[in-house]
Amino acid sequence: MLTTARPVPERSVVHAPVRERLDAWLLRCLASRIGRAPLRYALRRSVLSPPSVRPVATLRFRDRRALLGLVIDPETRFGDAYAEGRIEIEGDLVAALEAAYRALDARGRRPSVLSTAQGRHSRRRARWNAHRHYDLGDDFYRLWLDEQLVYTCAYYDPPGLDLERAQVAKLDHVCRKLGLTPGETVVEAGCGWGALALHMVREYGVQVRAYNVSHEQVAYARARAERERLSGRVEFLEEDYRGIRGRCDAFVSVGMLEHVGRDGFAPLAAVIRRCLDPDRGRGLLHAIGRDRPRPLNAWIRRRIFPGAYPPALGEIVAAVLEPAGQSVVDVENLRPHYARTLRDWRERFERAAAAGKVGFDERFRRAWRLYLAGSEAAFRTGSLQLFQILFAPSGGTALPWSRRPLYEGTGLSWSMPTS
């Protein structure tokens, strides 16, 4: 039997105004959540622009679910949505993130539940965290780091230095602050691919014991030491910083403190106290930090740097140096240098990605693009800082009389005049 079909209403026509009103309302909610940022927001035909301000970029949402996620929790949801291609930034990505950070900070950023959650940093967990980030393959990092694979803030003095020379300048800056002299012993906690340890041995004639939990990085550092015939003067140990033993004249850690977590401060203090010479010793901590205690972005901790926590300067002093029996000698903030470093890394990464050299999948590439751009924006806005803290045992006799030698191109002299 034949029947006549009833006409089906055109839902796209009937409900279009309702959907557009919902989209517009969600865009207003997001703009209110972020604050007074010079950003344009767009979802399909709904567009929201800031009044009387020229937007630096447009956040274009591919679907309502991505927009709703940001309204609920912009800090956590943005990264995944961007990596998945459900959000596009039309315009300068760094400028857009910088505008959002400034607006969020101005209205008082509220950390997500995931940001405030702090897991325990056992030795097993520390090794797993390092594997997640640093063992992605040396070939990947060679694409955008300098030729020595230095994965920490460079030092652009003078400002015209390229990345390679700025990283060497940073290695020298650290060594000159420590005033290293031939024959001294140095302990390095968290040595990366070994550039600083090898530089100290080659250029300053010291003996170095360098510790790292990344198997791939330690293997690379050992092979490089063999090639450069420095193996007899530097020892690379695949060991957690909590396993450091033996005395040393100087203790240095570049880029590790932000990975130990709050529960790692006391063990690190114990290591410094037991290994640093109580009379003539000195040390340097180089670490990403904050102006005030605040957790790292939840998405960065989940997808890029598991377990990371950038401490405030006061936390470093109160929770690490004071319990270790150390006096602060000097503090320098290299924040603009890290913003510049990240710009160089990001530009190299983009060139490698455009040439099809990065590998992995598109989600990975977008996630790392966002990580590098977001970190650059964080240092440009002051959301993150880069501290170099020079210290020495309380009551020790080795203290620099003046900082002048450091800026005259020589090292600090760790001996006080007798008259």
N, C-alpha and C positions, 0 to 999 in steps of 0.2 A: 504494500500500500504506500502510495506517495504522500508525503506530508510537506507542508510549506514551512521552511525554516523561518524562525522569528529573527528579525534584524538584531544584530549584536551592537550595543552602543560603542562608540569610539571612545575608549577609556582615555586615550592620549589627549583627546579634545575635551572630554568632560572634566577630567581631573587636572588638566594642565595648570589652571590658575591656582588650585590648592597646592600642588607640588611647588610651584614657583614661590608662593607665599611662604611655604615651609623652608625652602632653600634660602630665601632672603632672610628669614628669621634666624636660621642657623648661622648664616654669615655674620649677622649682627651680634649673635651670642659669642662667636669666636673673636670678633674684633673687640668686644667688651672684655673678654677673658685675657687677651694679649695686652690691651692698653693702647695708648696713643702712638702707634707705630705707623710710619709712612708706607703702608702696604695696601695693595688692592687685593680683594678676595673675589674669586669667581667660581661658580658652579653652574654649568650649562648656561642658561640665559640670565641668571641672576649674578649681578656684579655689585660689589660694595667698595667704594673708594673713600679715602679719608677726606674730610672737608678742608678746603683751603690749603692742602698740602700736596705736593707732587710726589706720587708714590715712587719708591726706588725699585720696586719689583711687584709682580703679581703672583699670588698663590692660586693656582688653578687646580680645582679638585675634579677628579675623574668620576667620582661617585659620591653619593650622599653619606655612605658609611664612613668614608675617609674623613669627611667634614665632621660628622657626628663624633668620631673618635677624638678629634682635636678639641672639640668643644668640651668633652668630658675630661681629657687629660692631654693637653698639648705637649708636655715634656716627654711623655712616654710614647705616645701614638705617632707623633710626626715622623720619627726616624724610620719606622717600619713602613709607613704609608709612602714615604718618599722612595725608599729602597725598592718597593714593589711597583713603582711607577704610577701610583694612584694619586700622587700630588706632583705637580710640576712647578718649578720656579721660573717664571718668565722674566728675565733680567739678571742682575748680578746676584749670584747665590750668596756670596759672603756679605754683601751689603744688606740683603734681605734678612739674613740671620743676625747680623749686627743690629739692625733696626728692631727686630723682635726681642733680642736680649736686653737692649736698653729700655724698651718699653716695659718688659716684664720686671726688670730690676727697679724701675721707677715706681711701679705700683706694688712692689713687694712680692717677689716670686715665692710661690708655695710649692715646696718639693712634693713629688708624688710619693705614694706609699713605697713603691719600688726603689725610689731614691734613698729613702731613709733606712731601708732594711740593710743591715750589715751582717754578712756571714762571717764565720770564723775562718781565720787564715792559717789552717794547719799546714804542715810541710807538704802533705799530699795535695791539698787544695792550691797552694802556691805554685807547685809544679804544673798542675793542670791549667791554672790561669795563664802562666807563662806560655805553655804549649798552645793555648787557644789563640794568642796574639802573635808571639814571636816566632813560632815554628810554622809559619805559612810558606816557608821556602825562601832561601837566600836570593834566588833569582827574582822573586817578587819585589823585595826591598831594594835590590840593585837598580831597579827601574827608576826610582825616584829619590833615594837617599844619595849622599855624596859617595865618592869612591871608596872611603873607608867604612861605610855603613855606620855612621854615627847617628843614632836615633834619639838625640836630645838637642836641646836648644843650642844654636850656633851663636857666635859672638862677632857681630859686624862692626869691628873697629879697626880701620876706618869704615864708614858706612858703605863705600863702594865695593867691598869685598864680594866675590861670588861665594856660593855655598861651600865649595871645597876649601877655600882659604879661610872662610869664617869658622868652619868646624875646627881646623887646625888652630886658629886663634883662640877658640874656646878651650881646647886641650891645654894650650900654653897658659891661658888665663888661670885655669885651675892649678896647674903646677907652680906658677909664680906666686899665687896666693899661699900655697903650702910651703913655699921656700925650700923645695927639695934640693938636696945635695948628694953627690955620689956616695954610694955605700949604705945609704939609709934603707930601711925596710918599709914598705907600704902595703896596706891591706885595702883592696877595693871590693866593696859589696855591691853586686849587680853590675857586671862588666860588659854587658851587651856583646858585640862582636869583637871586643878586645882592643879597640883603637886607643883608649886612654892608657891602659896598662902598657901597651907596646910603646906608646909615645913617652911615658915616664921612664921606661927602661932605656930606650934609645937615646933620648935627648937629655936626660937628667942623671943617668947612671945609677938608678936605684934598683933594688930587688922588690919584686911585686908578687903578692899572692892575690889572685882575682877569683871571685866566687860568682856563680850564676847557676840557676836551675834549668835553663833552657839547653837541652842536649844539642840542638843544631847550632846554637851560637857558640857554645864551648868548643864543639868540634871545629868550627870555622876558625876560632881564635887560636886554637892549638896548631892547626895547619899553617896559619899565617906566621905564627912564631917560629915554626920550623923553617919556613921559606926564608925568613929574614934572619935566621941563625941567632935567635934571641931566647930559645927555649931554656937555656941554662940560667937565665936571669928572671924569667917570669913563669909562674905556675898558674894554670887555669884549672880551677876545681869545679866540677859539677856538683855543687853543694849549696844548700840553703844558707842564708846569712846567719841563721841561728847556730850553724855548725862552725863558725869561725873560731879558731883557737890561735894562741901564740901572741907574743908581744909585737908591736910595730911602732915606728917613729911617727907615721902619718896614717890616718884613716880617711878614706874618701868614698863617697857614694854619689853617683850621678844618675838621676832618673830612676832610682829604686824606691825611695821613701814613699812615693805616692801609691805604691803597690802593696805595701805591707799591711795596710788597714790599721784601724785604731788599736786592735788587740795585738798588733805587732810592735807598737811603740815601746812597751816595756822590755820585750826581748832584745830589741835593737839597742836600747839604752844599756842593757847588761853586757852586750857584746862590746860596745864602745868602752865601757868602764874597764872590762877585763883585758882588752887587747892594747889599749893606747898607753904609751909610756906616761906615767903620772907626773913626770917632771918636765921632759923635753918634748912630749907629744903634741900633736895638733891635728885637726881634722876639718873636713869640708863636706857639707851636705848640699847637694844641688837638686832641687825638687820643685815640681809644680805645686802650687798652693793657693790659698784663698786669703782675702783680707779678714774674713770672719768665718767661723765654722759653718760649713754647708756641704751636703753630699754632692758627689758628682752626678751629672745628668744620668737619669735612669737608663735611657736607651744606650748611652755610651757604655755604661757598666754591664748591660746585658749583652750587647752585640759586639762591642769592640774591646773594651778593657775590663774583663770580669774581675771583680774584687777591688777595683781602684778606689782610692779616697785621697783627694788632695787636701792636706791639712792646712789650717791657718797657721800663721807664723807663731802666734802665741801657743798653739798646741805643740808645735815642734819644740819650742823652748821648754814648756812646762812638762811635757810627757816624754821627751827623749833626752834633751841636754841636761836639764836639772837632775833627773834621776841618775844620769851617767856621771854626775860630778863635774860637769863642764861649764866653762865660762864662755859667753858669746864674745867674740873678738871683732867681727865685722859682718854686716848684712848688706847684700847688694840685690836689687830687683832688676832682672833682665827681661821684664815683660815685653817691651817693644821688640827686643831681639827674637823672642819666640814667635811673635806675630809674623815677623819677617821670615824666619825659618820656615814656618808653616806655609807661607805664600810660595816660597821656593819649592818646597815639597809638593804642594798642590799643583803648581804649574807643570812640574816634571811628571807627576802622575797623570795629568790631563793629556799631555803630549803622548805618553806611553799608551794610554787608553785609546786615544784617537788613532794611533798606529796599530791597534789590535794586539798589543804586546802584554797587556795586563793578565789575560786569561781569566779563570774563574767564570762565574755567570754574571748576567747583567745586574742582578740584585746585589751581589757582592760589590761590583764596581760602583754602583750608585751609593751603597752604604759607606764605602771608603771615601768617595767624593764628599759625601755629607760630613763624615767624621773630620776630614782635613779642613774643609771650609768652616765647619762649626767651631773647631778648635781655634782656627785663625781669628774668627769673630770673637770668641771668648777672650783671647788675649788682647785684641784690639779694644774691647769694651772694658777690660779690667775685671771681668767675671773670674778669670784665672790670672794668677801671678806666677813668676818664676824666681824663686829665692836661691841665692847662694849664701850659705851661712858658714862662716869660719869660726872655729871654736878651739879651745885648749883646756886642759884640766885645771880646775880651780886651784889657785895657789901655785901653779907651775912657774918655772923661772924663764920659760921661753915665750916671750911675747914680742910682737913687732913694735918698734919704737915709733915708726912712721909708715904711712901708706905711700909715701913719695916714690920709693923704688919700684913699686908695682906699676905706676903710671909713667915711669921713665924707661920701661922696657926690661927691667930686671925683676928678680923675685923679692918677696918680702924677706927681711932678715929677722929670724926668730931668736934674737938675743938682745937683751936690754943692756944699754951702756952701763958701765960700773960707776961712772961719775958724770 
